[in-house]
């Protein structure tokens, strides 16, 4: 993550905001007297929140782990050719 002083951030606000939004990379803004803060695009923040929700939800994590195991063991439901054609639209 790139880092910039609050003074430089303030002087080049538009450019830094554009950089954060276009590159989808957060920017750490440092302050001499106080805590630093991070600038992140709204879309990236929403994705982070969704990821945190899944990671903190033990039921969802168990379903994911069970699904991975089923996939790795080559078990579980296997759609027919007709179902695959319908699913994929081919």
N, C-alpha and C positions, 0 to 999 in steps of 0.2 A: 504494500500500500504506500503510495506516495504521501509525503508530508510537506506541509507548507506553514509558514508563520501566519498568524491572524492578520498582521498588517499587510503582507503580500496577498493574502486571500481577499481582504477588503478592497485593495487597490485593483485587483483583477477578477472581481467577483463573476462577471459575465463569462469570461473565458474558462474559469475553473468549473463553474456550473455546467457549461457546455461539455467540458472534458469528462466530467463525472457521468453525465447522461449518455453521451455518445460511446464512451469506452466501457461503460458498465463496471467501473472500478471506483471504490470509495476513496475519499481523500481525507486524510487526517490533518486537522488544523490545530496547530500548537499555540498555546498562549503562555506568555511569560509568568503572569500572575493569575493562575487559575487552572482548571482542568481543561485538557484538550477535548476536542469534539470531532466527530466524523460526519462528512457530507456524503450522502448516498442518494441515488435516484429513487423516486417513489416506486417504480416497477421493481427495482432490485430489492428494496425494503419489503415489499409485499411478498416476493418470492422467499426471502429470508424468513419471514413470519410463517409462511406455509410450511417451510422445511422444519422450523422449530416446533410447530404444532404436531407434525407427523412424528418427529423424533421423541417428543414428550408424551405421545399417546401410546401407552403400552399395548393396547389391543391392536392398533394399526401395525406397530413394530412386530408383533407376534404373527400377524397375517402375512407381512412381508417375508419374515424369516421362514414361515411354513411354505410360502410360495417358492422361495428360492430352493428350499430342500426338495420340494416336489419336482421342480424343474431340473435340478441337478441329478435326481434319482430317475429322471425320465418317466415319471408317474403322472397321474392325474388325467384330466379331460383332454382328449385329442379330437378336434373338430374334423368332420368328414370333408371330402373335396368340395362338395356342394356348399357346406357351411363356410369353408375358407374362401370360396369364390364370392359368396354373399358378403362376408366380412371385408374382404379386400377390394371388392368391386371389379374383379377381373373376370 
